[in-house]
């Protein structure tokens, strides 16, 4: 346990921030998981928003958010190519 007053305050502050960061990280991971399971444009938009929010809050680095968004977009494009629409003949 900290003895100095500023260290006690830092512990309280860190506890609050940890809760907030954990919530943001869980939302982000859930959104990314949703896109990987069912790649749709709407799911990609939600994941992109969650990643941007996490990067803005400092939970993850902005380059990591960008990298994940790029990979998810690529996954969406590949899933569209894998299941082409049937042509009328």
PDB file of N, CA, C and O in Angstrom:
ATOM      1  N   UNK A   1       0.842  -1.190   0.000  1.00  0.00           N
ATOM      2  CA  UNK A   1       0.000   0.000   0.000  1.00  0.00           C
ATOM      3  C   UNK A   1       0.880   1.244   0.000  1.00  0.00           C
ATOM      4  O   UNK A   1       1.890   1.305   0.701  1.00  0.00           O
ATOM      5  N   UNK A   2       0.487   2.222  -0.786  1.00  0.00           N
ATOM      6  CA  UNK A   2       1.269   3.455  -0.822  1.00  0.00           C
ATOM      7  C   UNK A   2       1.102   4.252   0.471  1.00  0.00           C
ATOM      8  O   UNK A   2       0.055   4.224   1.117  1.00  0.00           O
ATOM      9  N   UNK A   3       2.146   4.944   0.811  1.00  0.00           N
ATOM     10  CA  UNK A   3       2.137   5.752   2.029  1.00  0.00           C
ATOM     11  C   UNK A   3       1.935   7.225   1.684  1.00  0.00           C
ATOM     12  O   UNK A   3       1.217   7.947   2.376  1.00  0.00           O
ATOM     13  N   UNK A   4       2.579   7.654   0.609  1.00  0.00           N
ATOM     14  CA  UNK A   4       2.516   9.059   0.200  1.00  0.00           C
ATOM     15  C   UNK A   4       1.128   9.366  -0.367  1.00  0.00           C
ATOM     16  O   UNK A   4       0.533   8.547  -1.068  1.00  0.00           O
ATOM     17  N   UNK A   5       0.630  10.556  -0.051  1.00  0.00           N
ATOM     18  CA  UNK A   5      -0.719  10.964  -0.435  1.00  0.00           C
ATOM     19  C   UNK A   5      -0.913  10.953  -1.954  1.00  0.00           C
ATOM     20  O   UNK A   5      -1.950  10.509  -2.447  1.00  0.00           O
ATOM     21  N   UNK A   6       0.087  11.443  -2.692  1.00  0.00           N
ATOM     22  CA  UNK A   6      -0.040  11.486  -4.154  1.00  0.00           C
ATOM     23  C   UNK A   6      -0.092  10.074  -4.746  1.00  0.00           C
ATOM     24  O   UNK A   6      -0.759   9.845  -5.755  1.00  0.00           O
ATOM     25  N   UNK A   7       0.605   9.140  -4.124  1.00  0.00           N
ATOM     26  CA  UNK A   7       0.574   7.755  -4.590  1.00  0.00           C
ATOM     27  C   UNK A   7      -0.791   7.127  -4.322  1.00  0.00           C
ATOM     28  O   UNK A   7      -1.277   6.324  -5.119  1.00  0.00           O
ATOM     29  N   UNK A   8      -1.407   7.494  -3.200  1.00  0.00           N
ATOM     30  CA  UNK A   8      -2.756   7.008  -2.893  1.00  0.00           C
ATOM     31  C   UNK A   8      -3.750   7.525  -3.933  1.00  0.00           C
ATOM     32  O   UNK A   8      -4.616   6.793  -4.411  1.00  0.00           O
ATOM     33  N   UNK A   9      -3.599   8.807  -4.269  1.00  0.00           N
ATOM     34  CA  UNK A   9      -4.483   9.413  -5.257  1.00  0.00           C
ATOM     35  C   UNK A   9      -4.285   8.744  -6.622  1.00  0.00           C
ATOM     36  O   UNK A   9      -5.249   8.498  -7.347  1.00  0.00           O
ATOM     37  N   UNK A  10      -3.043   8.458  -6.958  1.00  0.00           N
ATOM     38  CA  UNK A  10      -2.748   7.798  -8.228  1.00  0.00           C
ATOM     39  C   UNK A  10      -3.404   6.425  -8.288  1.00  0.00           C
ATOM     40  O   UNK A  10      -3.903   6.026  -9.340  1.00  0.00           O
ATOM     41  N   UNK A  11      -3.410   5.703  -7.182  1.00  0.00           N
ATOM     42  CA  UNK A  11      -4.069   4.394  -7.151  1.00  0.00           C
ATOM     43  C   UNK A  11      -5.567   4.517  -7.410  1.00  0.00           C
ATOM     44  O   UNK A  11      -6.145   3.724  -8.153  1.00  0.00           O
ATOM     45  N   UNK A  12      -6.188   5.517  -6.790  1.00  0.00           N
ATOM     46  CA  UNK A  12      -7.623   5.721  -6.998  1.00  0.00           C
ATOM     47  C   UNK A  12      -7.905   6.073  -8.460  1.00  0.00           C
ATOM     48  O   UNK A  12      -8.840   5.552  -9.069  1.00  0.00           O
ATOM     49  N   UNK A  13      -7.091   6.953  -9.002  1.00  0.00           N
ATOM     50  CA  UNK A  13      -7.260   7.390 -10.387  1.00  0.00           C
ATOM     51  C   UNK A  13      -7.041   6.218 -11.357  1.00  0.00           C
ATOM     52  O   UNK A  13      -7.801   6.045 -12.310  1.00  0.00           O
ATOM     53  N   UNK A  14      -6.010   5.429 -11.108  1.00  0.00           N
ATOM     54  CA  UNK A  14      -5.717   4.279 -11.966  1.00  0.00           C
ATOM     55  C   UNK A  14      -6.843   3.254 -11.939  1.00  0.00           C
ATOM     56  O   UNK A  14      -7.150   2.628 -12.954  1.00  0.00           O
ATOM     57  N   UNK A  15      -7.450   3.089 -10.783  1.00  0.00           N
ATOM     58  CA  UNK A  15      -8.555   2.140 -10.653  1.00  0.00           C
ATOM     59  C   UNK A  15      -9.736   2.570 -11.526  1.00  0.00           C
ATOM     60  O   UNK A  15     -10.341   1.746 -12.212  1.00  0.00           O
ATOM     61  N   UNK A  16     -10.059   3.876 -11.495  1.00  0.00           N
ATOM     62  CA  UNK A  16     -11.149   4.394 -12.325  1.00  0.00           C
ATOM     63  C   UNK A  16     -10.814   4.255 -13.808  1.00  0.00           C
ATOM     64  O   UNK A  16     -11.658   3.843 -14.603  1.00  0.00           O
ATOM     65  N   UNK A  17      -9.595   4.597 -14.174  1.00  0.00           N
ATOM     66  CA  UNK A  17      -9.185   4.531 -15.578  1.00  0.00           C
ATOM     67  C   UNK A  17      -9.148   3.094 -16.088  1.00  0.00           C
ATOM     68  O   UNK A  17      -9.473   2.833 -17.246  1.00  0.00           O
ATOM     69  N   UNK A  18      -8.755   2.175 -15.231  1.00  0.00           N
ATOM     70  CA  UNK A  18      -8.706   0.765 -15.616  1.00  0.00           C
ATOM     71  C   UNK A  18     -10.096   0.263 -15.968  1.00  0.00           C
ATOM     72  O   UNK A  18     -10.268  -0.467 -16.944  1.00  0.00           O
ATOM     73  N   UNK A  19     -11.077   0.648 -15.185  1.00  0.00           N
ATOM     74  CA  UNK A  19     -12.462   0.241 -15.446  1.00  0.00           C
ATOM     75  C   UNK A  19     -12.929   0.791 -16.788  1.00  0.00           C
ATOM     76  O   UNK A  19     -13.532   0.072 -17.584  1.00  0.00           O
ATOM     77  N   UNK A  20     -12.648   2.070 -17.035  1.00  0.00           N
ATOM     78  CA  UNK A  20     -13.044   2.704 -18.292  1.00  0.00           C
ATOM     79  C   UNK A  20     -12.347   2.046 -19.476  1.00  0.00           C
ATOM     80  O   UNK A  20     -12.982   1.720 -20.478  1.00  0.00           O
ATOM     81  N   UNK A  21     -11.035   1.855 -19.353  1.00  0.00           N
ATOM     82  CA  UNK A  21     -10.266   1.255 -20.446  1.00  0.00           C
ATOM     83  C   UNK A  21     -10.723  -0.168 -20.740  1.00  0.00           C
ATOM     84  O   UNK A  21     -10.791  -0.576 -21.900  1.00  0.00           O
ATOM     85  N   UNK A  22     -11.031  -0.913 -19.701  1.00  0.00           N
ATOM     86  CA  UNK A  22     -11.489  -2.290 -19.874  1.00  0.00           C
ATOM     87  C   UNK A  22     -12.809  -2.323 -20.640  1.00  0.00           C
ATOM     88  O   UNK A  22     -13.009  -3.175 -21.506  1.00  0.00           O
ATOM     89  N   UNK A  23     -13.707  -1.396 -20.319  1.00  0.00           N
ATOM     90  CA  UNK A  23     -15.002  -1.337 -20.992  1.00  0.00           C
ATOM     91  C   UNK A  23     -14.827  -1.014 -22.480  1.00  0.00           C
ATOM     92  O   UNK A  23     -15.451  -1.640 -23.336  1.00  0.00           O
ATOM     93  N   UNK A  24     -13.978  -0.036 -22.774  1.00  0.00           N
ATOM     94  CA  UNK A  24     -13.725   0.346 -24.167  1.00  0.00           C
ATOM     95  C   UNK A  24     -13.083  -0.808 -24.929  1.00  0.00           C
ATOM     96  O   UNK A  24     -13.449  -1.084 -26.071  1.00  0.00           O
ATOM     97  N   UNK A  25     -12.123  -1.481 -24.293  1.00  0.00           N
ATOM     98  CA  UNK A  25     -11.427  -2.602 -24.932  1.00  0.00           C
ATOM     99  C   UNK A  25     -12.393  -3.763 -25.207  1.00  0.00           C
ATOM    100  O   UNK A  25     -12.308  -4.401 -26.256  1.00  0.00           O
ATOM    101  N   UNK A  26     -13.308  -4.038 -24.273  1.00  0.00           N
ATOM    102  CA  UNK A  26     -14.280  -5.118 -24.468  1.00  0.00           C
ATOM    103  C   UNK A  26     -15.211  -4.808 -25.639  1.00  0.00           C
ATOM    104  O   UNK A  26     -15.513  -5.688 -26.445  1.00  0.00           O
ATOM    105  N   UNK A  27     -15.666  -3.552 -25.733  1.00  0.00           N
ATOM    106  CA  UNK A  27     -16.535  -3.158 -26.837  1.00  0.00           C
ATOM    107  C   UNK A  27     -15.811  -3.296 -28.172  1.00  0.00           C
ATOM    108  O   UNK A  27     -16.379  -3.756 -29.162  1.00  0.00           O
ATOM    109  N   UNK A  28     -14.543  -2.886 -28.173  1.00  0.00           N
ATOM    110  CA  UNK A  28     -13.738  -2.962 -29.384  1.00  0.00           C
ATOM    111  C   UNK A  28     -13.555  -4.415 -29.825  1.00  0.00           C
ATOM    112  O   UNK A  28     -13.751  -4.743 -30.995  1.00  0.00           O
ATOM    113  N   UNK A  29     -13.182  -5.275 -28.888  1.00  0.00           N
ATOM    114  CA  UNK A  29     -12.947  -6.681 -29.214  1.00  0.00           C
ATOM    115  C   UNK A  29     -14.227  -7.364 -29.691  1.00  0.00           C
ATOM    116  O   UNK A  29     -14.191  -8.183 -30.610  1.00  0.00           O
ATOM    117  N   UNK A  30     -15.347  -7.031 -29.073  1.00  0.00           N
ATOM    118  CA  UNK A  30     -16.625  -7.626 -29.476  1.00  0.00           C
ATOM    119  C   UNK A  30     -16.984  -7.214 -30.903  1.00  0.00           C
ATOM    120  O   UNK A  30     -17.468  -8.031 -31.686  1.00  0.00           O
ATOM    121  N   UNK A  31     -16.749  -5.952 -31.235  1.00  0.00           N
ATOM    122  CA  UNK A  31     -17.060  -5.458 -32.578  1.00  0.00           C
ATOM    123  C   UNK A  31     -16.175  -6.125 -33.628  1.00  0.00           C
ATOM    124  O   UNK A  31     -16.649  -6.492 -34.703  1.00  0.00           O
ATOM    125  N   UNK A  32     -14.897  -6.278 -33.317  1.00  0.00           N
ATOM    126  CA  UNK A  32     -13.962  -6.921 -34.250  1.00  0.00           C
ATOM    127  C   UNK A  32     -14.338  -8.390 -34.433  1.00  0.00           C
ATOM    128  O   UNK A  32     -14.302  -8.913 -35.546  1.00  0.00           O
ATOM    129  N   UNK A  33     -14.692  -9.039 -33.349  1.00  0.00           N
ATOM    130  CA  UNK A  33     -15.087 -10.448 -33.398  1.00  0.00           C
ATOM    131  C   UNK A  33     -16.334 -10.627 -34.267  1.00  0.00           C
ATOM    132  O   UNK A  33     -16.441 -11.600 -35.014  1.00  0.00           O
ATOM    133  N   UNK A  34     -17.261  -9.696 -34.164  1.00  0.00           N
ATOM    134  CA  UNK A  34     -18.499  -9.749 -34.940  1.00  0.00           C
ATOM    135  C   UNK A  34     -18.197  -9.691 -36.439  1.00  0.00           C
ATOM    136  O   UNK A  34     -18.803 -10.413 -37.230  1.00  0.00           O
ATOM    137  N   UNK A  35     -17.258  -8.828 -36.819  1.00  0.00           N
ATOM    138  CA  UNK A  35     -16.896  -8.710 -38.238  1.00  0.00           C
ATOM    139  C   UNK A  35     -16.238  -9.999 -38.721  1.00  0.00           C
ATOM    140  O   UNK A  35     -16.508 -10.460 -39.830  1.00  0.00           O
ATOM    141  N   UNK A  36     -15.388 -10.569 -37.901  1.00  0.00           N
ATOM    142  CA  UNK A  36     -14.691 -11.794 -38.312  1.00  0.00           C
ATOM    143  C   UNK A  36     -15.655 -12.965 -38.460  1.00  0.00           C
ATOM    144  O   UNK A  36     -15.454 -13.831 -39.311  1.00  0.00           O
ATOM    145  N   UNK A  37     -16.698 -12.998 -37.638  1.00  0.00           N
ATOM    146  CA  UNK A  37     -17.668 -14.094 -37.724  1.00  0.00           C
ATOM    147  C   UNK A  37     -18.608 -13.908 -38.908  1.00  0.00           C
ATOM    148  O   UNK A  37     -18.845 -14.838 -39.679  1.00  0.00           O
ATOM    149  N   UNK A  38     -19.143 -12.690 -39.045  1.00  0.00           N
ATOM    150  CA  UNK A  38     -20.056 -12.388 -40.145  1.00  0.00           C
ATOM    151  C   UNK A  38     -19.638 -11.069 -40.783  1.00  0.00           C
ATOM    152  O   UNK A  38     -20.082 -10.006 -40.350  1.00  0.00           O
ATOM    153  N   UNK A  39     -18.788 -11.125 -41.808  1.00  0.00           N
ATOM    154  CA  UNK A  39     -18.313  -9.888 -42.425  1.00  0.00           C
ATOM    155  C   UNK A  39     -19.409  -9.178 -43.218  1.00  0.00           C
ATOM    156  O   UNK A  39     -19.767  -9.597 -44.319  1.00  0.00           O
ATOM    157  N   UNK A  40     -19.927  -8.110 -42.645  1.00  0.00           N
ATOM    158  CA  UNK A  40     -20.897  -7.271 -43.336  1.00  0.00           C
ATOM    159  C   UNK A  40     -20.431  -5.825 -43.248  1.00  0.00           C
ATOM    160  O   UNK A  40     -19.603  -5.470 -42.409  1.00  0.00           O
ATOM    161  N   UNK A  41     -20.974  -5.011 -44.122  1.00  0.00           N
ATOM    162  CA  UNK A  41     -20.568  -3.605 -44.165  1.00  0.00           C
ATOM    163  C   UNK A  41     -20.949  -2.882 -42.868  1.00  0.00           C
ATOM    164  O   UNK A  41     -20.189  -2.062 -42.354  1.00  0.00           O
ATOM    165  N   UNK A  42     -22.122  -3.199 -42.359  1.00  0.00           N
ATOM    166  CA  UNK A  42     -22.592  -2.556 -41.128  1.00  0.00           C
ATOM    167  C   UNK A  42     -21.716  -2.943 -39.930  1.00  0.00           C
ATOM    168  O   UNK A  42     -21.375  -2.099 -39.102  1.00  0.00           O
ATOM    169  N   UNK A  43     -21.361  -4.217 -39.852  1.00  0.00           N
ATOM    170  CA  UNK A  43     -20.494  -4.685 -38.765  1.00  0.00           C
ATOM    171  C   UNK A  43     -19.118  -4.042 -38.864  1.00  0.00           C
ATOM    172  O   UNK A  43     -18.499  -3.718 -37.851  1.00  0.00           O
ATOM    173  N   UNK A  44     -18.643  -3.860 -40.099  1.00  0.00           N
ATOM    174  CA  UNK A  44     -17.344  -3.214 -40.309  1.00  0.00           C
ATOM    175  C   UNK A  44     -17.383  -1.759 -39.842  1.00  0.00           C
ATOM    176  O   UNK A  44     -16.420  -1.272 -39.251  1.00  0.00           O
ATOM    177  N   UNK A  45     -18.481  -1.073 -40.102  1.00  0.00           N
ATOM    178  CA  UNK A  45     -18.617   0.317 -39.656  1.00  0.00           C
ATOM    179  C   UNK A  45     -18.594   0.409 -38.132  1.00  0.00           C
ATOM    180  O   UNK A  45     -17.942   1.289 -37.569  1.00  0.00           O
ATOM    181  N   UNK A  46     -19.304  -0.495 -37.470  1.00  0.00           N
ATOM    182  CA  UNK A  46     -19.320  -0.486 -35.998  1.00  0.00           C
ATOM    183  C   UNK A  46     -17.937  -0.780 -35.434  1.00  0.00           C
ATOM    184  O   UNK A  46     -17.507  -0.157 -34.464  1.00  0.00           O
ATOM    185  N   UNK A  47     -17.244  -1.736 -36.048  1.00  0.00           N
ATOM    186  CA  UNK A  47     -15.895  -2.082 -35.597  1.00  0.00           C
ATOM    187  C   UNK A  47     -14.947  -0.911 -35.810  1.00  0.00           C
ATOM    188  O   UNK A  47     -14.096  -0.625 -34.968  1.00  0.00           O
ATOM    189  N   UNK A  48     -15.100  -0.244 -36.934  1.00  0.00           N
ATOM    190  CA  UNK A  48     -14.252   0.906 -37.241  1.00  0.00           C
ATOM    191  C   UNK A  48     -14.459   2.019 -36.216  1.00  0.00           C
ATOM    192  O   UNK A  48     -13.498   2.641 -35.762  1.00  0.00           O
ATOM    193  N   UNK A  49     -15.701   2.261 -35.862  1.00  0.00           N
ATOM    194  CA  UNK A  49     -16.001   3.274 -34.845  1.00  0.00           C
ATOM    195  C   UNK A  49     -15.410   2.888 -33.497  1.00  0.00           C
ATOM    196  O   UNK A  49     -14.837   3.727 -32.802  1.00  0.00           O
ATOM    197  N   UNK A  50     -15.548   1.631 -33.132  1.00  0.00           N
ATOM    198  CA  UNK A  50     -15.024   1.157 -31.850  1.00  0.00           C
ATOM    199  C   UNK A  50     -13.501   1.260 -31.813  1.00  0.00           C
ATOM    200  O   UNK A  50     -12.927   1.643 -30.793  1.00  0.00           O
ATOM    201  N   UNK A  51     -12.848   0.919 -32.921  1.00  0.00           N
ATOM    202  CA  UNK A  51     -11.387   1.013 -32.988  1.00  0.00           C
ATOM    203  C   UNK A  51     -10.925   2.466 -32.904  1.00  0.00           C
ATOM    204  O   UNK A  51      -9.957   2.776 -32.209  1.00  0.00           O
ATOM    205  N   UNK A  52     -11.620   3.355 -33.616  1.00  0.00           N
ATOM    206  CA  UNK A  52     -11.259   4.779 -33.569  1.00  0.00           C
ATOM    207  C   UNK A  52     -11.445   5.347 -32.165  1.00  0.00           C
ATOM    208  O   UNK A  52     -10.631   6.141 -31.696  1.00  0.00           O
ATOM    209  N   UNK A  53     -12.516   4.936 -31.504  1.00  0.00           N
ATOM    210  CA  UNK A  53     -12.776   5.408 -30.148  1.00  0.00           C
ATOM    211  C   UNK A  53     -11.681   4.931 -29.195  1.00  0.00           C
ATOM    212  O   UNK A  53     -11.208   5.693 -28.351  1.00  0.00           O
ATOM    213  N   UNK A  54     -11.285   3.679 -29.333  1.00  0.00           N
ATOM    214  CA  UNK A  54     -10.235   3.119 -28.476  1.00  0.00           C
ATOM    215  C   UNK A  54      -8.905   3.829 -28.716  1.00  0.00           C
ATOM    216  O   UNK A  54      -8.153   4.086 -27.775  1.00  0.00           O
ATOM    217  N   UNK A  55      -8.622   4.144 -29.972  1.00  0.00           N
ATOM    218  CA  UNK A  55      -7.379   4.852 -30.291  1.00  0.00           C
ATOM    219  C   UNK A  55      -7.414   6.277 -29.747  1.00  0.00           C
ATOM    220  O   UNK A  55      -6.412   6.780 -29.238  1.00  0.00           O
ATOM    221  N   UNK A  56      -8.559   6.916 -29.855  1.00  0.00           N
ATOM    222  CA  UNK A  56      -8.693   8.293 -29.367  1.00  0.00           C
ATOM    223  C   UNK A  56      -8.519   8.357 -27.852  1.00  0.00           C
ATOM    224  O   UNK A  56      -7.914   9.293 -27.329  1.00  0.00           O
ATOM    225  N   UNK A  57      -9.053   7.358 -27.155  1.00  0.00           N
ATOM    226  CA  UNK A  57      -8.959   7.332 -25.698  1.00  0.00           C
ATOM    227  C   UNK A  57      -7.594   6.858 -25.208  1.00  0.00           C
ATOM    228  O   UNK A  57      -7.299   6.941 -24.016  1.00  0.00           O
ATOM    229  N   UNK A  58      -6.757   6.359 -26.129  1.00  0.00           N
ATOM    230  CA  UNK A  58      -5.423   5.916 -25.739  1.00  0.00           C
ATOM    231  C   UNK A  58      -5.371   4.482 -25.249  1.00  0.00           C
ATOM    232  O   UNK A  58      -4.376   4.060 -24.658  1.00  0.00           O
ATOM    233  N   UNK A  59      -6.432   3.733 -25.490  1.00  0.00           N
ATOM    234  CA  UNK A  59      -6.462   2.334 -25.067  1.00  0.00           C
ATOM    235  C   UNK A  59      -5.556   1.506 -25.984  1.00  0.00           C
ATOM    236  O   UNK A  59      -4.841   0.617 -25.524  1.00  0.00           O
ATOM    237  N   UNK A  60      -5.597   1.811 -27.290  1.00  0.00           N
ATOM    238  CA  UNK A  60      -4.687   1.183 -28.243  1.00  0.00           C
ATOM    239  C   UNK A  60      -4.017   2.284 -29.060  1.00  0.00           C
ATOM    240  O   UNK A  60      -4.482   3.424 -29.075  1.00  0.00           O
ATOM    241  N   UNK A  61      -2.931   1.938 -29.734  1.00  0.00           N
ATOM    242  CA  UNK A  61      -2.216   2.907 -30.559  1.00  0.00           C
ATOM    243  C   UNK A  61      -2.997   3.155 -31.844  1.00  0.00           C
ATOM    244  O   UNK A  61      -3.683   2.261 -32.339  1.00  0.00           O
ATOM    245  N   UNK A  62      -2.896   4.366 -32.385  1.00  0.00           N
ATOM    246  CA  UNK A  62      -3.665   4.709 -33.581  1.00  0.00           C
ATOM    247  C   UNK A  62      -3.254   3.863 -34.782  1.00  0.00           C
ATOM    248  O   UNK A  62      -4.081   3.562 -35.642  1.00  0.00           O
ATOM    249  N   UNK A  63      -1.977   3.478 -34.843  1.00  0.00           N
ATOM    250  CA  UNK A  63      -1.533   2.632 -35.956  1.00  0.00           C
ATOM    251  C   UNK A  63      -2.112   1.224 -35.854  1.00  0.00           C
ATOM    252  O   UNK A  63      -2.397   0.591 -36.871  1.00  0.00           O
ATOM    253  N   UNK A  64      -2.283   0.740 -34.642  1.00  0.00           N
ATOM    254  CA  UNK A  64      -2.897  -0.580 -34.461  1.00  0.00           C
ATOM    255  C   UNK A  64      -4.353  -0.531 -34.909  1.00  0.00           C
ATOM    256  O   UNK A  64      -4.839  -1.461 -35.552  1.00  0.00           O
ATOM    257  N   UNK A  65      -5.047   0.547 -34.572  1.00  0.00           N
ATOM    258  CA  UNK A  65      -6.438   0.695 -34.991  1.00  0.00           C
ATOM    259  C   UNK A  65      -6.522   0.713 -36.515  1.00  0.00           C
ATOM    260  O   UNK A  65      -7.387   0.067 -37.107  1.00  0.00           O
ATOM    261  N   UNK A  66      -5.626   1.450 -37.134  1.00  0.00           N
ATOM    262  CA  UNK A  66      -5.596   1.543 -38.590  1.00  0.00           C
ATOM    263  C   UNK A  66      -5.306   0.185 -39.220  1.00  0.00           C
ATOM    264  O   UNK A  66      -5.938  -0.192 -40.207  1.00  0.00           O
ATOM    265  N   UNK A  67      -4.362  -0.541 -38.657  1.00  0.00           N
ATOM    266  CA  UNK A  67      -3.987  -1.857 -39.173  1.00  0.00           C
ATOM    267  C   UNK A  67      -5.160  -2.840 -39.075  1.00  0.00           C
ATOM    268  O   UNK A  67      -5.426  -3.592 -40.013  1.00  0.00           O
ATOM    269  N   UNK A  68      -5.855  -2.828 -37.936  1.00  0.00           N
ATOM    270  CA  UNK A  68      -6.995  -3.727 -37.759  1.00  0.00           C
ATOM    271  C   UNK A  68      -8.138  -3.378 -38.712  1.00  0.00           C
ATOM    272  O   UNK A  68      -8.775  -4.268 -39.274  1.00  0.00           O
ATOM    273  N   UNK A  69      -8.396  -2.079 -38.892  1.00  0.00           N
ATOM    274  CA  UNK A  69      -9.455  -1.657 -39.808  1.00  0.00           C
ATOM    275  C   UNK A  69      -9.136  -2.108 -41.230  1.00  0.00           C
ATOM    276  O   UNK A  69     -10.016  -2.560 -41.963  1.00  0.00           O
ATOM    277  N   UNK A  70      -7.877  -1.980 -41.607  1.00  0.00           N
ATOM    278  CA  UNK A  70      -7.453  -2.399 -42.940  1.00  0.00           C
ATOM    279  C   UNK A  70      -7.647  -3.899 -43.136  1.00  0.00           C
ATOM    280  O   UNK A  70      -8.139  -4.334 -44.178  1.00  0.00           O
ATOM    281  N   UNK A  71      -7.268  -4.675 -42.152  1.00  0.00           N
ATOM    282  CA  UNK A  71      -7.402  -6.133 -42.246  1.00  0.00           C
ATOM    283  C   UNK A  71      -8.864  -6.564 -42.295  1.00  0.00           C
ATOM    284  O   UNK A  71      -9.219  -7.499 -43.011  1.00  0.00           O
ATOM    285  N   UNK A  72      -9.707  -5.876 -41.529  1.00  0.00           N
ATOM    286  CA  UNK A  72     -11.129  -6.219 -41.530  1.00  0.00           C
ATOM    287  C   UNK A  72     -11.774  -5.861 -42.868  1.00  0.00           C
ATOM    288  O   UNK A  72     -12.622  -6.598 -43.373  1.00  0.00           O
ATOM    289  N   UNK A  73     -11.368  -4.725 -43.439  1.00  0.00           N
ATOM    290  CA  UNK A  73     -11.896  -4.325 -44.745  1.00  0.00           C
ATOM    291  C   UNK A  73     -11.467  -5.327 -45.812  1.00  0.00           C
ATOM    292  O   UNK A  73     -12.246  -5.675 -46.699  1.00  0.00           O
ATOM    293  N   UNK A  74     -10.231  -5.781 -45.717  1.00  0.00           N
ATOM    294  CA  UNK A  74      -9.718  -6.786 -46.650  1.00  0.00           C
ATOM    295  C   UNK A  74     -10.504  -8.089 -46.510  1.00  0.00           C
ATOM    296  O   UNK A  74     -10.825  -8.735 -47.508  1.00  0.00           O
ATOM    297  N   UNK A  75     -10.809  -8.467 -45.289  1.00  0.00           N
ATOM    298  CA  UNK A  75     -11.593  -9.668 -45.024  1.00  0.00           C
ATOM    299  C   UNK A  75     -12.982  -9.559 -45.648  1.00  0.00           C
ATOM    300  O   UNK A  75     -13.493 -10.527 -46.212  1.00  0.00           O
ATOM    301  N   UNK A  76     -13.587  -8.381 -45.543  1.00  0.00           N
ATOM    302  CA  UNK A  76     -14.909  -8.150 -46.120  1.00  0.00           C
ATOM    303  C   UNK A  76     -14.863  -8.295 -47.640  1.00  0.00           C
ATOM    304  O   UNK A  76     -15.747  -8.909 -48.237  1.00  0.00           O
ATOM    305  N   UNK A  77     -13.824  -7.725 -48.265  1.00  0.00           N
ATOM    306  CA  UNK A  77     -13.684  -7.825 -49.717  1.00  0.00           C
ATOM    307  C   UNK A  77     -13.493  -9.279 -50.160  1.00  0.00           C
ATOM    308  O   UNK A  77     -14.064  -9.708 -51.162  1.00  0.00           O
ATOM    309  N   UNK A  78     -12.693 -10.025 -49.413  1.00  0.00           N
ATOM    310  CA  UNK A  78     -12.451 -11.430 -49.750  1.00  0.00           C
ATOM    311  C   UNK A  78     -13.721 -12.266 -49.601  1.00  0.00           C
ATOM    312  O   UNK A  78     -13.961 -13.190 -50.378  1.00  0.00           O
ATOM    313  N   UNK A  79     -14.524 -11.935 -48.602  1.00  0.00           N
ATOM    314  CA  UNK A  79     -15.759 -12.697 -48.403  1.00  0.00           C
ATOM    315  C   UNK A  79     -16.756 -12.413 -49.526  1.00  0.00           C
ATOM    316  O   UNK A  79     -17.546 -13.284 -49.892  1.00  0.00           O
ATOM    317  N   UNK A  80     -16.722 -11.200 -50.071  1.00  0.00           N
ATOM    318  CA  UNK A  80     -17.604 -10.876 -51.200  1.00  0.00           C
ATOM    319  C   UNK A  80     -17.177 -11.645 -52.449  1.00  0.00           C
ATOM    320  O   UNK A  80     -18.019 -12.116 -53.214  1.00  0.00           O
ATOM    321  N   UNK A  81     -15.859 -11.768 -52.650  1.00  0.00           N
ATOM    322  CA  UNK A  81     -15.355 -12.495 -53.813  1.00  0.00           C
ATOM    323  C   UNK A  81     -15.628 -13.990 -53.690  1.00  0.00           C
ATOM    324  O   UNK A  81     -15.885 -14.660 -54.690  1.00  0.00           O
ATOM    325  N   UNK A  82     -15.574 -14.507 -52.480  1.00  0.00           N
ATOM    326  CA  UNK A  82     -15.758 -15.939 -52.253  1.00  0.00           C
ATOM    327  C   UNK A  82     -17.185 -16.389 -52.540  1.00  0.00           C
ATOM    328  O   UNK A  82     -17.411 -17.521 -52.967  1.00  0.00           O
ATOM    329  N   UNK A  83     -18.137 -15.507 -52.308  1.00  0.00           N
ATOM    330  CA  UNK A  83     -19.530 -15.880 -52.554  1.00  0.00           C
ATOM    331  C   UNK A  83     -20.142 -14.950 -53.603  1.00  0.00           C
ATOM    332  O   UNK A  83     -20.922 -14.063 -53.254  1.00  0.00           O
ATOM    333  N   UNK A  84     -19.801 -15.139 -54.888  1.00  0.00           N
ATOM    334  CA  UNK A  84     -20.366 -14.276 -55.927  1.00  0.00           C
ATOM    335  C   UNK A  84     -21.845 -14.586 -56.148  1.00  0.00           C
ATOM    336  O   UNK A  84     -22.311 -15.696 -55.892  1.00  0.00           O
ATOM    337  N   UNK A  85     -22.557 -13.589 -56.624  1.00  0.00           N
ATOM    338  CA  UNK A  85     -23.982 -13.763 -56.882  1.00  0.00           C
ATOM    339  C   UNK A  85     -24.170 -14.606 -58.143  1.00  0.00           C
ATOM    340  O   UNK A  85     -23.379 -14.531 -59.083  1.00  0.00           O
ATOM    341  N   UNK A  86     -25.219 -15.397 -58.142  1.00  0.00           N
ATOM    342  CA  UNK A  86     -25.497 -16.251 -59.291  1.00  0.00           C
ATOM    343  C   UNK A  86     -26.016 -15.396 -60.445  1.00  0.00           C
ATOM    344  O   UNK A  86     -26.871 -14.530 -60.263  1.00  0.00           O
ATOM    345  N   UNK A  87     -25.480 -15.660 -61.627  1.00  0.00           N
ATOM    346  CA  UNK A  87     -25.939 -14.926 -62.801  1.00  0.00           C
ATOM    347  C   UNK A  87     -27.138 -15.651 -63.412  1.00  0.00           C
ATOM    348  O   UNK A  87     -27.262 -16.871 -63.307  1.00  0.00           O
ATOM    349  N   UNK A  88     -28.007 -14.887 -64.044  1.00  0.00           N
ATOM    350  CA  UNK A  88     -29.204 -15.460 -64.655  1.00  0.00           C
ATOM    351  C   UNK A  88     -28.845 -15.980 -66.044  1.00  0.00           C
ATOM    352  O   UNK A  88     -28.295 -15.249 -66.869  1.00  0.00           O
ATOM    353  N   UNK A  89     -29.160 -17.239 -66.290  1.00  0.00           N
ATOM    354  CA  UNK A  89     -28.890 -17.836 -67.607  1.00  0.00           C
ATOM    355  C   UNK A  89     -30.092 -18.577 -68.106  1.00  0.00           C
ATOM    356  O   UNK A  89     -30.058 -19.146 -69.197  1.00  0.00           O
TER     357      UNK A  89
END
